[in-house]
Amino acid sequence: MHSQHGEFTAARPSLQLQSHKRLIALLTARSSYVTQSISISHNGAIMMKIIFALFVTGFASIGFAAVPPLQTQIVASGLDRPLFVTAPSGDSRLFIVEQGGAIKILQNGAVQPTPFLDLSNSVNTEGERGLLGLAFDPNFATNRRLYVDYIDKTTLNTVVATYQANAAQPNLADPASGQTVLTVAQPAGLNNHKAGWIGFRPGEPTDLYIATGDGGGSNDPQNRAQNLHDNLGKMLRVDVSADRFPGDTAQYGYAIPAGNMTGDVNPEIFAYGLRNPYRDSFDRETGTFYIADVGQNDREEINIGAAGANYGWRTFEGTRLNVPTDPPIPNHTLPIFEYDHNGAGASITGGYVYHGSAIEGLDGTYFFADFITNKVMSFHYTGSGITELTDRTAELLSATGISGSISSFGEDSSGNLYVVSLNGQVGMITAVPEPEAWAMMLAGMALLTLWARRRGGVVLSTVVR
């Protein structure tokens, strides 16, 4: 697997080129048919062809566009440091995670006044700590179970806990239902590199994936990411299909699924060698696992998650050798994509692959951003590398919409994608019709209507036959 490294390029060619060509040919043929099959003057025939030319040219401009122009449509604002959005399968609600510990619901276009769950009394928010992750059980519709990842206010350790929604009031989780799945000890005095993403892979309804950072500090001072007896700097994976402590209301526990690393290692470890895989995701259709690992001074990287993979930190930062005095890593799994800082600060925010139905031509496109440089980008992963690397910043960020500080992306149950800003906003990625193309189409339609009225309606009745 080869990594890719370079500048951002223009968008890709149309995926519907042939179908648009056929439709335009049909429209052109219809124009010829109309002007030949009814009795109109020579000037009228010329006018008819001009009208159809405007319509067809406008349609062609829209049809041949690689992807329609995009925008972020603000769906929620006034939030307190939002870090994530997600939704249960088949659920029309969108759940918003705030760093301070609240989970809020966006329903029917409005943020509900009462939080779904408020863990603010349990969460420490200093630095990169906070309520960092949320995942709904794939069977949430029947078992009402969800999982959270946060830094505990008292111990300052990572806690992954499970709660259940209230059976009688579905917009409220039962705070008394909380049980600890697992904890990960964090080093004292360090408040960064806490990762926090959790999620379920499609087709794996029992296994919860848990991303942990290296615990903080420059160059992973204890080399925890390479230590297979330490759960920091890892991707963990545990079986949460059942309560392992049915007699203990405080503990839920877990089992070890097949496929994790084996031998003289912590059994929870799925993959390792990570610095701060803060925002990750699964392709909802293929299950491909995207791990976006925040770099230190030089590289930001995106990896494909695989059992037993070693992504190289701290010895490597992306493909760059970072600590030459460390022992060699013979099994270094390279990123599929990386970019350097070029002397400026950078911090990757991993995103999602678009599989919604609303934006034609965008299916299979992976979106990600940089929190520091305020860039939004996308690409296609081919299975061995990436193609169609595109800078989406001008489309998706604006002074009047989401201006930057992208803390996360999110996905609803229909596959629509969202951009989350730490400044308090959530925006949905939507398509915008291309103004020039639509203008030409509308001009053609207006001229056609006006001319038809002057001709007594005969042309319109012929065109639609």
Sequence and secondary structure as in RCSB ss.txt:
>XXXX:A:sequence
MHSQHGEFTAARPSLQLQSHKRLIALLTARSSYVTQSISISHNGAIMMKIIFALFVTGFASIGFAAVPPLQTQIV
ASGLDRPLFVTAPSGDSRLFIVEQGGAIKILQNGAVQPTPFLDLSNSVNTEGERGLLGLAFDPNFATNRRLYVDY
IDKTTLNTVVATYQANAAQPNLADPASGQTVLTVAQPAGLNNHKAGWIGFRPGEPTDLYIATGDGGGSNDPQNRA
QNLHDNLGKMLRVDVSADRFPGDTAQYGYAIPAGNMTGDVNPEIFAYGLRNPYRDSFDRETGTFYIADVGQNDRE
EINIGAAGANYGWRTFEGTRLNVPTDPPIPNHTLPIFEYDHNGAGASITGGYVYHGSAIEGLDGTYFFADFITNK
VMSFHYTGSGITELTDRTAELLSATGISGSISSFGEDSSGNLYVVSLNGQVGMITAVPEPEAWAMMLAGMALLTL
WARRRGGVVLSTVVR
>XXXX:A:secstr
   B    B     SSHHHHHHHHHHHHHHHHHHHHHS   HHHHHHHHHHHHHHHHHHHHHHTSSS  EEEEEE
E S SSEEEEE  TT   EEEEETTSEEEEEETTEE SS SEE TTTB  STT SEEEEEE TTHHHH EEEEEE
EBTTT  EEEEEEEE SS TTSEEEEEEEEEEEE   TT  S     EEE TT TTEEEEE    SSTT TT GG
G TTS TTEEEEEE SS S TT SSB   B  TTS  SSS TTEEEE  S   EEEE TTT  EEEEE  SSSEE
EEEE  TT B  TTTEETTEE  TTS   TTB   SEEEE TTS   EE   B   SSSTT TT EEEEETTTTE
EEEEEE SSSEEEEEE HHHH  TTS  S EEEEEE TTS EEEEETTTEEEEEEE   HHHHHHHHHHHHHHHH
HHHHTTTHHHHHHT 
